Amino acid sequence: MRDRMHYNPKTNILEIDFSHLAIERAQQIEEMKSSLVEIVGPMDQKVYALVNYEGFQVEDELKERYGQVIREMYRKYFKGTVRYSSSALARVTIKTTSPDNGIEGNTFPNRKKALEAIARMQGKKKIEEDM
């Protein structure tokens, strides 16, 4: 799970690639949590998350635990989260479930649009991308 997460200190963005990931075991959620804590836990500031949800799936019986971990990580470590997927169904699912999770449903059709949204959150016209 750790290899799906990359932090760029220049932009203060943690890029998370959950593309084509299927969460089928509770252990995967705990690995995700451990990886996030390992990366952003030692930092003295909150970061922005850019998450690729292309083809992402969570087994029904794990959705509640996944949501709990996401809420906990969001509140503790993130200034904002932006998600993207070319799948309209995935974007609608994220938008409709995110308010239930207590986090914003910022979801876009591609990475470029998602980065533009983070730039707006940061009060910039665009992100000078080294990512």
Helices and strands as residue ranges (DSSP letters): G 2-4, E 5-8, E 13-17, E 22-23, H 26-40, E 47-52, E 57-58, G 60-62, H 63-77, E 78-84, H 88-101, E 107-108, H 111-121
